[in-house]
């Protein structure tokens, strides 16, 4: 692919050093001396030997995460945490480990798996210090393909949790980690996510001397990989035979076009005929705040209420003292029915008018409240105690201040807090309670819930398997479940699949009730009881149980505001909880029973379903306009005025949405062709480390801690589609983004800073189309990092051997520092304008592509030693 460009980037490499991943494409960096005309740094040669590239002794340990798949199957889940070697845990208890680099491979392992956390079908892994590599054999990338990964090292003062909604950058994940109260102030968990994909094995993951990711009292490793099985079972999993094509889904339904490269087209996650699509129209129900868009006629109002509940009557009023648009009113004469009232008046009244006392619902991580073109912003009025730091919008400096100030005024119905828009945390006042998912995991929202609005009820027939009803007064909930007697049945809350790890209530064949935290394709963990069984009865073969519990609970809190709860349900064919006989998904709508509510203008939502069993909303593909991204107007990379195909569900041909855990990527009628042969192998990580030495009055600390940053050239799309104007005709596509350094997806943002200094910069893009990515300082016109992808080549031996497979991609990073052979670091201000470009070979169409920039940095306000 690189031969299509007139320009290419030189790289620094050397004879193969003593590393884990020996042979093939050599480790290298993209900015050695002379790589740019304005290169400024220290002359010499930078070694990519992890044991000698930093000052002082270096040690290592290995961790293994287990993977099992069948042909065309996806493995994308979080493994059970893996305990680090006991000797290391003991040695670093109360001390700081400095990670100076790492390597990754995928291997089979025939030796002992001491301390493995794998239990049955719930996979974990094991660890070794320093290593246990004697029987390891690498698995070629054309047999098993890493699409992306997250890896975490966690300490004893860290806690892992599942977020309500996933982050989407750099890749979707529900996994969250947070620090427990401590007095040492060092990081308690660190993440590894650079070069997460097919390039992961021979893209260099080393840090310059004096820099590291620091971790206090390390105890565990957590891995969340996405692997795709492309292994033709006519050959062994370790056989270095090159890509051997096997059966694929029908190309005409997903627009696969490059079918004969060195890697299987399955690595692009084509949407097979197992995937179905549907569009659902629904309205938001508000008991506080204002609708972003109101319904404009009585007929639309009636239809919107009918979509939620049974309508007893419909009418039009003209009353400026009530909210404008559609109002749903409980019918006091007909229990469970509602009046649809359309208010034609021009009104500024909120849906909470006259509703009195309220409580706060929050914080909810990974959510935001939009300003809706200014209509839902709380204005920057001094009476609200605003800081005046954001033009036209009321902001406060902390959630505590926001809670106090917003509570005092009816105009304020909620707020959200973020570090994205400033160098410090800002909380934005809002006059609405409508939240959305945010791509920033640390964004949080709080909304008001009025006392009268707390009384909610809803019921649902879940696919003919189980009936469910919920009613509550804001404090105590009544849950009624009905299902077949003699066998178990259950429901999982706030979930569309078991992978969402929902809270679930299980009723066994004799009526005993248990509560569980489900896991993907496993029974998960038994929870401490929170429900009380009020009654259990059987009539005509149907068992009905009536339960009560508190609304709020540590394991699952029933929503205090009206709206939809996604539900999964299943029944078994045995009395005790085991594998299901049948399953389905559905939803229950909680409606207010004692107060009126606003029904907002309907919005459409898109859903993808796998085998009509696992359904998820097609969301997070927010195609934004230029200058931030090309996706909305010039999205295919050809320069044509068209959006990217991934912008809309109906034109989405492949990518992460069709590639969930345990999905098969071949067509359903090809099931009989898939052998009952499971590949078992491990993602193996080798971490290189040193002991952190604190500063003294005369000697600085041994290492500065590195913070992460990541952004997508395609903005919020994540996995876009690369198209071509004339298929099969040699051509190069291009996409670009314009943003500021503050918008680079900075992590661990301090309360104030003026400078960002990156010491590691690297793109993430996919084979076989990726050619080059560039990172420019648009203010000065300087190119900061220019990375040309390297591919497997006969220059390095057979293109069937590991680390040199045909079309295997490596991405040499830019490394900055003070060592010989390294370029001096660039420092950017938060307002520095950035231009990022990706070039790719679009001779053929490619699905599920990525265009990321990631890196590790220090802030100018970082302490040189933690205190």
C-alpha positions in Angstrom: 0.0 0.0 0.0 2.8 2.4 0.9 4.1 2.3 -2.7 1.1 4.2 -3.8 2.5 7.3 -2.1 5.3 9.4 -3.5 6.5 10.3 0.0 7.4 7.8 2.7 8.7 8.1 6.2 12.0 6.7 7.2 12.2 4.7 10.4 14.8 3.8 12.9 15.6 0.1 13.4 18.5 -2.1 14.4 19.6 -5.7 14.5 17.0 -7.8 16.3 17.5 -7.0 20.1 16.8 -9.3 23.0 13.0 -9.0 23.0 10.1 -11.4 23.4 8.8 -11.0 19.8 11.9 -11.9 17.8 12.0 -11.9 14.0 9.8 -10.5 11.3 9.2 -6.8 10.9 11.7 -5.1 13.3 10.7 -2.8 16.1 11.3 0.8 15.0 10.3 4.4 15.7 9.0 6.9 13.2 11.0 10.0 14.2 14.7 9.1 14.3 17.4 11.7 13.5 16.8 13.3 10.1 13.3 12.1 9.7 12.1 15.7 9.2 14.0 18.7 7.9 13.4 20.6 11.2 14.4 17.7 13.5 15.9 18.8 16.8 17.1 16.3 19.3 20.1 14.4 20.6 22.3 12.7 17.9 22.8 9.0 18.2 20.7 5.8 18.0 17.7 4.9 20.2 17.6 1.2 21.1 14.3 -0.6 21.0 15.7 -3.2 23.4 13.3 -3.0 26.4 16.1 -4.1 28.7 18.6 -1.4 27.8 16.6 1.5 26.5 16.2 3.1 29.9 18.7 3.9 32.7 19.1 1.3 35.4 18.1 -2.4 35.7 14.9 -3.6 34.1 12.9 -6.7 35.0 9.8 -8.3 33.5 6.8 -10.5 34.2 4.3 -12.3 31.9 0.5 -12.4 32.1 -1.7 -14.7 29.9 -5.4 -14.0 29.1 -7.3 -17.1 27.8 -9.3 -17.1 24.5 -11.6 -19.8 23.0 -13.3 -19.6 19.7 -14.7 -21.5 16.8 -14.3 -20.5 13.1 -15.7 -17.0 12.3 -16.6 -16.4 16.0 -15.8 -13.2 17.9 -14.3 -13.2 21.4 -14.9 -9.8 22.9 -15.4 -9.7 26.7 -13.6 -8.9 29.9 -11.8 -12.0 31.3 -11.9 -12.8 35.0 -9.1 -10.7 36.7 -5.8 -12.4 36.8 -3.7 -12.3 40.0 -0.2 -11.1 39.6 2.7 -13.3 40.8 2.6 -13.5 44.6 6.3 -12.6 44.9 5.7 -9.4 43.0 2.6 -8.5 45.0 4.4 -9.0 48.3 7.5 -7.1 47.1 5.6 -4.0 45.9 3.0 -3.9 48.7 3.1 -0.2 49.7 5.6 0.6 47.0 5.4 1.9 43.4 6.1 -0.1 40.3 7.2 1.8 37.2 6.1 0.2 33.9 8.7 1.2 31.2 7.2 -0.8 28.3 5.4 -3.9 27.2 5.1 -6.5 24.4 2.1 -8.6 23.4 1.8 -11.8 21.4 -0.9 -14.5 21.0 0.4 -18.0 21.9 -0.5 -21.5 22.7 0.8 -22.7 26.0 1.3 -26.3 26.9 2.9 -25.8 30.3 1.4 -25.3 33.8 -1.1 -22.5 34.3 -0.3 -21.8 38.0 -3.0 -19.8 39.7 -5.3 -19.7 36.6 -8.6 -17.8 37.2 -10.4 -19.7 34.4 -13.4 -21.6 35.8 -15.3 -23.8 33.3 -16.5 -21.5 30.5 -15.7 -18.3 32.3 -12.2 -17.5 31.1 -9.4 -15.8 33.0 -5.7 -16.5 32.9 -2.5 -16.7 34.9 0.8 -15.0 35.4 4.5 -15.8 35.8 7.6 -14.1 37.2 9.8 -13.6 35.4 8.3 -15.9 32.7 7.2 -19.4 31.8 7.6 -19.3 28.1 9.2 -22.7 27.5 6.2 -24.2 25.6 4.8 -21.0 24.1 4.2 -21.0 20.3 3.0 -18.0 18.5 -0.3 -18.0 16.6 -0.1 -16.3 13.2 -2.4 -13.3 12.7 -4.1 -15.0 9.8 -5.5 -17.7 12.1 -6.5 -15.3 15.0 -6.8 -11.6 14.6 -6.8 -9.0 17.4 -9.2 -6.2 16.5 -8.4 -4.2 19.6 -7.8 -4.6 23.3 -7.8 -2.9 26.7 -5.4 -4.0 29.3 -5.3 -2.8 32.9 -2.9 -3.3 35.8 -4.7 -2.6 39.1 -3.5 -2.1 42.7 -4.9 -2.9 46.1 -6.5 0.6 46.4 -8.4 0.2 43.1 -12.0 -0.9 42.4 -13.4 -2.2 39.2 -17.0 -1.6 38.3 -19.4 -1.7 35.3 -20.5 1.7 34.0 -24.2 2.3 33.3 -23.3 3.1 29.7 -20.1 2.3 27.7 -17.4 4.6 26.8 -16.8 4.7 23.0 -13.3 6.1 22.6 -11.0 4.6 21.7 -13.3 1.5 21.6 -16.5 0.5 23.4 -16.2 -0.8 27.0 -18.3 -0.9 30.1 -15.3 -1.4 32.3 -14.6 1.3 34.8 -11.9 1.6 37.4 -11.7 4.0 40.3 -9.5 4.7 43.3 -10.5 3.8 46.8 -9.6 6.3 49.6 -5.9 6.3 50.2 -3.1 8.5 51.6 -0.3 7.9 49.1 -1.7 9.8 46.1 -0.1 7.5 43.5 -2.1 5.9 40.6 -4.0 2.8 41.7 -4.8 1.5 38.2 -3.2 2.1 34.8 -4.5 1.3 31.3 -2.7 0.1 28.1 -4.5 0.8 24.8 -1.9 2.1 22.3 -1.8 0.3 19.0 -4.8 -1.8 19.9 -5.4 -4.0 16.9 -3.7 -6.1 14.2 -0.5 -4.1 14.7 -0.1 -4.9 18.4 2.7 -7.4 18.2 5.5 -5.6 16.5 4.5 -2.0 17.1 7.0 -0.7 19.7 5.5 -0.1 23.2 8.5 1.3 25.0 8.8 4.6 26.9 11.9 6.9 27.0 14.1 6.8 30.0 12.8 8.7 33.0 9.1 8.1 32.1 6.8 5.3 33.1 3.3 4.4 34.0 3.3 4.3 37.8 1.2 1.9 39.9 1.0 1.7 43.7 0.8 -1.8 45.3 0.0 -3.8 42.1 -2.2 -6.9 42.6 -4.1 -7.9 39.3 -4.2 -7.7 35.6 -7.5 -7.3 33.7 -7.7 -7.8 29.9 -10.6 -7.1 27.6 -9.6 -8.3 24.1 -11.6 -8.5 20.8 -10.4 -11.5 18.8 -11.7 -12.8 15.5 -11.3 -16.5 14.5 -10.2 -16.7 10.8 -8.5 -20.1 11.2 -9.1 -22.6 8.4 -9.3 -25.8 10.4 -7.5 -27.8 7.7 -4.3 -26.4 9.2 -3.0 -26.3 12.8 -3.3 -23.1 14.8 0.5 -22.7 14.9 1.1 -23.7 11.3 2.9 -20.9 9.4 1.2 -21.5 6.1 0.0 -18.0 5.2 -3.7 -17.1 4.9 -5.7 -20.0 3.7 -9.1 -18.7 2.5 -12.2 -20.5 3.8 -15.9 -19.9 3.5 -17.3 -16.4 4.0 -20.7 -14.7 4.2 -22.3 -13.6 1.0 -20.4 -10.5 -0.1 -23.3 -8.8 -1.9 -25.2 -8.2 1.4 -22.3 -6.4 3.2 -20.2 -4.9 0.4 -17.0 -6.8 1.0 -14.8 -6.2 -2.0 -11.2 -7.1 -1.2 -11.5 -10.9 -0.9 -7.9 -11.9 -1.7 -5.5 -10.1 0.5 -3.1 -11.7 3.0 -5.8 -11.6 5.7 -9.4 -12.8 5.9 -12.2 -10.3 5.1 -13.7 -11.4 8.4 -11.3 -9.1 10.3 -13.6 -6.2 9.0 -16.6 -7.6 10.8 -19.0 -7.9 7.8 -22.7 -7.8 8.8 -23.9 -11.3 7.8 -27.6 -12.4 7.3 -27.7 -13.2 11.1 -28.2 -9.4 11.6 -31.6 -7.8 11.2 -32.5 -4.1 11.5 -35.5 -2.2 12.8 -36.5 1.4 13.5 -38.5 2.2 16.7 -40.2 5.6 17.3 -40.7 6.6 21.0 -41.2 9.7 23.1 -39.4 10.9 26.2 -41.6 11.3 29.2 -40.8 14.3 31.5 -42.1 15.2 34.9 -39.6 18.1 35.2 -37.8 20.4 32.8 -38.8 21.1 29.2 -39.0 19.0 26.1 -36.2 19.7 23.6 -38.9 19.5 20.9 -42.7 19.6 21.5 -45.5 17.8 19.8 -47.5 20.2 17.5 -51.0 18.7 17.2 -53.7 16.8 19.1 -53.5 13.9 16.7 -49.8 13.5 17.2 -50.3 13.8 21.0 -52.9 11.1 21.0 -50.7 8.8 18.9 -47.7 9.4 21.2 -49.6 8.6 24.4 -51.2 5.5 22.7 -47.6 4.3 22.1 -47.1 4.4 25.8 -50.4 3.5 27.4 -54.1 3.1 26.9 -55.8 6.4 26.1 -59.1 7.1 27.8 -59.8 10.5 26.1 -58.1 13.1 23.9 -58.6 16.9 23.9 -57.0 20.3 23.1 -56.6 23.2 25.5 -55.1 26.7 25.3 -53.6 27.4 28.7 -50.4 29.4 29.1 -50.1 28.3 32.7 -49.5 24.7 31.7 -46.6 23.3 29.6 -46.9 23.6 25.8 -47.4 20.6 23.7 -48.5 17.1 24.7 -49.5 16.4 28.3 -50.3 12.9 29.6 -52.7 12.9 32.5 -53.6 9.8 34.7 -57.3 9.2 34.5 -58.5 9.0 38.1 -61.7 7.2 37.0 -60.0 4.6 34.9 -57.0 2.9 36.6 -54.1 2.4 34.2 -55.5 4.7 31.5 -54.4 8.2 30.5 -55.9 11.3 29.0 -54.0 12.8 26.0 -54.1 16.6 26.4 -52.6 18.9 23.7 -51.9 22.4 24.9 -51.8 24.8 21.9 -50.8 27.8 24.0 -47.4 29.4 23.8 -46.0 28.6 27.2 -42.7 28.8 29.1 -43.9 26.6 31.9 -41.8 23.6 32.7 -43.2 20.1 33.2 -42.4 20.4 36.9 -44.7 23.4 37.5 -46.3 23.1 40.9 -44.8 19.8 41.8 -43.0 20.9 45.0 -40.4 18.9 46.8 -37.8 16.9 44.9 -34.7 14.7 45.3 -31.6 14.4 43.2 -31.0 11.5 40.8 -27.3 11.1 40.2 -24.5 11.0 39.6 -24.7 9.0 36.4 -21.4 8.3 34.7 -20.8 8.6 31.0 -23.9 10.8 30.4 -24.4 14.5 29.4 -27.3 16.9 29.1 -27.3 18.8 25.8 -28.1 22.5 25.4 -30.4 21.8 22.4 -29.4 24.9 20.4 -29.5 27.1 23.4 -33.1 26.4 24.4 -32.2 24.1 27.4 -29.2 26.1 28.8 -29.4 27.7 32.1 -28.3 31.3 31.3 -25.2 32.8 32.9 -27.3 34.9 35.3 -25.5 36.2 38.5 -28.6 35.2 40.6 -27.7 31.5 40.0 -24.2 32.0 41.4 -22.6 31.2 38.0 -18.9 31.5 37.6 -19.2 33.2 34.2 -16.5 31.0 32.7 -18.5 29.8 29.7 -20.2 32.3 27.4 -24.0 32.2 27.6 -24.2 29.2 30.0 -24.3 29.0 33.7 -21.3 27.0 35.2 -20.2 26.1 38.6 -16.8 24.8 39.7 -17.9 21.6 41.5 -20.9 19.2 41.8 -21.3 20.3 45.5 -21.8 24.0 44.4 -24.0 22.9 41.5 -26.2 20.9 43.8 -26.7 23.8 46.2 -27.3 26.5 43.5 -29.5 24.4 41.2 -31.6 23.3 44.1 -32.5 26.9 44.9 -34.1 27.7 41.5 -37.0 26.1 39.6 -35.4 27.2 36.3 -32.6 24.7 37.0 -33.7 21.1 36.5 -30.3 19.4 36.3 -26.6 19.8 35.5 -23.8 17.9 34.0 -20.1 18.1 34.9 -17.2 17.6 32.5 -13.5 18.4 31.9 -13.8 18.4 28.1 -14.5 22.1 27.7 -12.0 23.6 30.1 -8.7 22.9 31.7 -10.6 22.2 34.9 -14.0 20.6 35.9 -17.0 22.7 35.0 -20.7 21.9 35.9 -23.2 23.2 33.4 -26.7 24.2 34.5 -29.7 22.9 32.4 -33.4 23.5 32.4 -34.1 20.0 31.2 -33.7 16.5 32.6 -33.2 14.8 29.2 -29.8 13.0 29.3 -27.8 11.3 26.6 -24.8 9.0 26.5 -21.5 10.7 26.4 -18.3 9.4 24.8 -16.4 10.7 27.8 -16.6 8.2 30.7 -15.9 10.8 33.4 -18.9 13.1 32.4 -21.6 13.0 35.0 -25.2 14.2 35.3 -27.6 15.0 38.1 -31.4 15.6 37.5 -34.3 16.6 39.8 -37.0 14.1 40.6 -40.2 15.6 42.1 -42.0 13.9 44.9 -45.3 13.5 43.2 -43.6 12.2 40.1 -42.0 9.3 42.0 -45.1 7.2 42.0 -44.6 5.0 38.9 -46.0 1.8 37.4 -45.6 -0.4 34.4 -46.3 -3.8 33.1 -45.2 -5.9 30.1 -45.7 -9.3 28.4 -42.1 -10.3 27.6 -42.4 -12.3 24.4 -45.0 -14.7 25.8 -42.4 -16.2 28.2 -42.8 -14.1 31.3 -45.2 -11.3 32.5 -43.7 -8.5 34.6 -45.2 -5.6 36.4 -43.5 -2.9 38.6 -45.0 -0.2 40.7 -43.3 2.0 43.3 -43.7 5.2 45.4 -40.1 6.2 45.2 -39.1 4.2 48.2 -40.7 0.8 48.1 -41.3 -1.2 44.9 -43.7 -4.1 44.2 -42.6 -6.5 41.5 -44.9 -9.2 40.1 -43.5 -12.0 37.9 -45.6 -14.7 36.2 -44.1 -17.6 34.3 -44.4 -21.4 33.7 -44.6 -23.5 36.9 -42.2 -26.4 37.4 -39.3 -24.8 35.6 -37.2 -21.8 36.3 -37.8 -18.4 34.8 -36.2 -15.0 35.2 -35.8 -11.4 34.1 -32.7 -9.2 33.9 -33.0 -5.4 34.3 -31.6 -2.6 32.2 -30.1 -4.9 29.7 -30.4 -6.0 26.1 -28.1 -9.0 26.4 -26.3 -11.0 29.1 -23.1 -9.2 28.2 -24.6 -6.2 29.9 -24.1 -8.1 33.2 -27.6 -7.2 34.5 -29.1 -7.6 37.9 -31.6 -10.4 37.6 -34.4 -12.1 39.6 -34.7 -15.8 39.1 -37.7 -17.9 40.1 -37.1 -21.7 40.3 -39.5 -24.5 39.6 -40.8 -24.6 43.2 -41.1 -20.8 43.6 -37.9 -20.0 45.4 -36.5 -16.6 44.4 -32.9 -15.6 44.0 -31.0 -12.6 42.8 -28.0 -12.7 40.6 -25.5 -10.5 38.8 -25.4 -12.2 35.4 -22.3 -12.5 33.2 -22.0 -13.1 29.5 -23.1 -16.6 28.7 -22.8 -17.6 32.4 -24.9 -17.7 35.5 -22.7 -15.0 37.1 -22.7 -14.4 40.8 -25.4 -14.9 43.5 -26.3 -11.7 45.3 -27.3 -10.9 48.8 -31.2 -11.0 48.9 -32.9 -7.6 48.6 -36.4 -8.8 47.7 -39.1 -10.1 50.1 -41.5 -12.8 48.8 -45.0 -11.6 49.7 -46.8 -14.4 47.9 -46.3 -17.3 45.5 -49.2 -19.0 43.8 -49.9 -21.4 40.9 -53.0 -21.3 38.6 -53.5 -23.1 35.3 -49.8 -24.0 35.2 -48.6 -20.4 35.7 -46.6 -19.5 38.8 -47.0 -15.9 40.0 -44.7 -14.4 42.7 -45.2 -11.0 44.3 -42.1 -9.4 45.6 -41.3 -6.1 47.4 -37.9 -4.4 47.8 -36.5 -0.9 48.2 -36.3 1.2 45.0 -32.7 2.1 45.6 -30.2 -0.8 46.0 -26.5 -1.3 45.7 -27.0 -4.0 43.1 -29.7 -2.3 41.0 -31.8 0.8 41.6 -35.2 0.9 39.9 -35.5 4.2 38.0 -37.1 7.1 39.9 -38.1 8.8 36.7 -40.6 7.6 34.1 -39.3 5.9 31.0 -38.2 2.7 29.4 -36.3 -0.1 31.1 -34.8 -2.7 28.8 -35.5 -6.3 30.0 -34.1 -9.7 29.0 -36.0 -12.7 30.0 -35.6 -16.5 29.7 -37.2 -19.7 30.8 -35.6 -23.1 31.4 -36.5 -26.7 31.0 -35.4 -27.8 34.5 -36.5 -26.7 38.0 -33.1 -25.3 38.9 -31.4 -22.4 37.2 -29.3 -23.7 34.2 -29.0 -23.1 30.5 -32.2 -21.5 29.1 -34.8 -23.2 26.9 -35.9 -20.0 25.4 -35.0 -16.3 25.7 -36.0 -12.9 24.4 -35.7 -9.2 25.0 -38.3 -6.6 25.7 -39.0 -3.5 27.7 -41.3 -2.1 30.4 -42.4 1.5 30.5 -42.7 3.1 33.9 -45.4 5.8 33.9 -46.4 8.3 36.6 -49.6 7.4 38.3 -50.3 10.6 40.4 -49.1 13.5 38.3 -49.3 14.6 34.7 -46.2 14.5 32.5 -45.0 16.0 29.2 -44.7 13.8 26.2 -41.9 15.1 23.9 -41.8 15.0 20.2 -41.0 11.4 19.1 -37.5 10.4 18.2 -36.5 7.4 16.1 -34.0 4.8 17.4 -32.3 2.2 15.3 -31.8 -1.3 16.5 -29.6 -4.2 15.2 -30.5 -7.7 16.3 -28.4 -10.9 16.1 -30.4 -14.0 15.3 -33.4 -12.2 16.8 -32.0 -12.9 20.2 -29.5 -10.2 21.1 -30.7 -6.6 20.3 -28.7 -3.4 20.7 -29.3 0.2 19.8 -27.3 1.5 16.8 -25.9 4.5 18.5 -22.7 6.3 19.1 -22.2 6.9 15.4 -22.5 10.7 15.5 -21.3 11.9 12.1 -20.2 15.5 12.8 -19.6 18.2 10.3 -16.4 19.8 9.2 -14.0 21.1 10.4 -13.9 18.5 13.2 -14.6 15.6 10.9 -15.2 14.7 7.3 -17.8 12.0 8.1 -21.0 14.0 7.5 -20.2 15.6 4.1 -17.1 14.0 2.6 -17.2 10.8 4.6 -16.1 8.1 2.1 -12.5 9.5 1.6 -12.9 10.1 -2.1 -13.8 13.8 -1.9 -17.3 13.2 -3.0 -20.1 15.1 -1.2 -21.6 12.1 0.7 -21.8 11.0 4.3 -19.9 7.9 5.4 -21.9 4.7 5.1 -21.5 4.1 8.9 -23.5 7.3 9.6 -26.8 5.5 9.1 -27.9 2.0 10.2 -29.4 1.1 6.9 -26.1 1.8 5.0 -23.9 0.3 7.7 -22.2 -2.8 6.1 -19.8 -3.9 8.8 -17.9 -3.1 12.0 -18.2 -3.3 15.7 -22.0 -3.3 15.7 -22.1 -6.6 13.9 -19.2 -8.1 15.8 -20.2 -8.7 19.4 -19.0 -11.4 21.8 -19.7 -14.9 20.5 -21.3 -13.7 17.3 -20.5 -15.7 14.2 -19.6 -13.7 11.2 -20.6 -16.3 8.6 -24.2 -16.6 7.4 -26.7 -18.6 9.3 -27.0 -21.3 6.6 -23.3 -21.9 6.9 -23.6 -23.2 10.5 -23.3 -26.8 9.4 -19.9 -26.0 7.8 -18.4 -24.7 11.0 -16.5 -27.6 12.7 -17.0 -28.4 16.3 -13.4 -27.5 17.0 -12.5 -24.8 19.5 -9.2 -23.0 19.3 -7.7 -22.3 22.7 -4.8 -19.8 23.0 -3.7 -16.9 25.1 -3.0 -13.2 24.7 0.4 -12.9 26.4 1.7 -9.6 27.7 5.2 -9.1 28.9 5.5 -6.0 31.2 9.0 -4.4 31.7 9.3 -2.6 35.0 11.6 -0.9 37.4 11.3 0.1 41.1 10.2 3.7 41.4 12.6 5.8 43.5 11.1 8.9 45.2 12.8 12.2 45.1 15.1 13.5 47.7 16.0 17.1 48.5 18.8 16.9 45.9 17.8 14.1 43.5 14.6 14.1 41.4 12.3 11.1 41.3 13.3 8.3 39.0 10.3 8.5 36.7 7.6 11.0 35.6 4.1 9.4 35.4 2.6 9.3 31.9 -1.0 10.2 31.2 -3.1 9.0 28.2 -4.8 10.9 25.5 -6.8 9.6 22.5 -9.0 11.0 19.8 -10.6 9.8 16.5 -10.0 11.5 13.2 -13.5 10.4 12.4 -14.8 12.1 15.6 -17.5 9.9 17.2 -17.9 7.3 14.4 -15.2 4.9 15.7 -15.4 2.4 12.8 -16.2 4.0 9.5 -16.3 2.6 5.9 -13.7 3.4 3.3 -15.1 3.6 -0.2 -13.9 4.0 -3.8 -15.2 5.9 -6.8 -14.1 3.1 -9.2 -13.7 -0.3 -7.6 -10.4 -2.1 -8.4 -8.8 1.0 -9.8 -5.7 2.0 -7.8 -6.4 5.1 -5.6 -5.7 6.7 -2.3 -8.4 8.1 0.1 -8.0 10.7 2.8 -9.9 11.9 5.8 -8.9 14.7 8.2 -9.9 16.4 11.4 -9.4 19.8 13.0 -9.5 20.3 16.7 -7.6 21.9 19.6 -5.2 20.2 22.0 -7.8 20.5 24.7 -10.0 18.2 22.6 -7.4 15.5 22.2 -9.2 13.2 24.7 -6.9 14.2 27.6 -7.1 11.9 30.7 -6.3 12.7 34.3 -6.9 16.3 33.6 -5.5 18.5 36.4 -7.4 21.5 37.9 -5.3 23.8 35.8 -2.5 23.4 33.2 -0.9 25.4 30.4 1.1 22.8 28.6 0.8 19.3 27.2 4.0 17.4 26.4 3.6 14.1 24.5 6.5 11.6 24.8 4.7 8.8 22.9 2.5 9.4 19.9 1.0 6.7 17.6 -1.9 6.2 15.3 -4.2 3.2 15.2 -5.4 2.0 11.8 -6.2 -1.2 10.1 -4.6 -3.5 7.6 -4.6 -3.9 4.7 -5.6 -0.4 3.7 -3.8 1.9 6.1 -0.9 3.9 4.6 0.0 6.8 6.8 -1.3 9.2 9.5 0.0 12.7 10.1 -0.3 15.0 13.2 0.3 18.7 12.5 0.5 21.8 14.7 -1.9 23.9 12.5 -0.8 27.1 14.2 2.9 26.8 13.3 2.7 24.5 10.3 5.0 22.0 11.9 4.4 18.3 11.5 4.8 16.8 15.0 4.4 13.1 14.1 4.3 11.4 10.7 3.8 7.7 10.8 3.9 5.4 7.7 2.6 1.9 8.3 5.1 -1.0 7.8 3.9 -4.3 6.4 5.1 -7.9 6.3 7.7 -8.2 3.5 10.0 -10.7 1.9 12.8 -8.4 3.2 12.3 -9.9 6.6 11.8 -13.5 5.6 8.8 -15.7 4.6 5.5 -13.8 4.6 3.9 -16.8 6.2 6.0 -16.6 9.4 4.8 -14.9 12.5 5.5 -11.2 12.9 5.9 -11.0 9.1 2.7 -12.2 7.7 1.5 -10.9 4.3 -0.5 -7.7 4.9 0.5 -7.8 8.6 0.7 -4.1 9.7 3.0 -2.5 12.3 2.8 1.1 13.3 6.1 2.6 14.5 5.4 5.3 17.1 7.0 8.7 17.5 9.1 8.7 20.7 10.3 12.0 22.2 12.9 12.5 25.0 16.5 13.4 25.9 18.3 10.1 25.0 20.6 9.8 22.1 18.6 9.2 18.9 15.4 10.9 20.3 13.7 14.1 19.1 13.1 16.8 21.7 9.4 16.8 22.9 6.9 19.4 21.6 4.8 21.2 24.2 1.3 22.3 23.1 -1.0 24.7 24.9 -4.7 23.7 25.4 -5.7 26.0 22.6 -3.1 24.9 20.0 -4.9 24.0 16.8 -4.3 20.4 15.6 -4.8 19.0 12.1 -4.8 15.2 11.8 -4.9 13.3 8.5 -5.2 9.7 7.5 -4.3 8.3 4.0 -5.5 4.9 3.0 -5.6 2.6 0.0 -9.2 2.6 -1.2 -8.6 0.6 -4.4 -11.2 -1.7 -2.7 -13.9 -0.9 -0.2 -13.0 -1.7 3.4 -15.5 -2.0 6.4 -15.1 -1.2 10.1 -12.0 1.0 9.7 -10.4 3.1 12.4 -8.4 6.3 12.4 -7.1 7.1 15.9 -4.3 9.0 17.4 -3.2 7.9 20.9 -0.3 8.8 23.1 1.2 9.3 26.5 2.0 12.7 27.9 2.9 14.9 30.9 1.2 18.1 32.0 3.3 21.2 32.9 1.7 21.2 36.3 2.5 17.5 37.1 4.5 17.1 40.3 7.9 15.5 39.6 7.3 13.3 42.6 3.9 12.5 44.1 3.4 13.7 47.7 
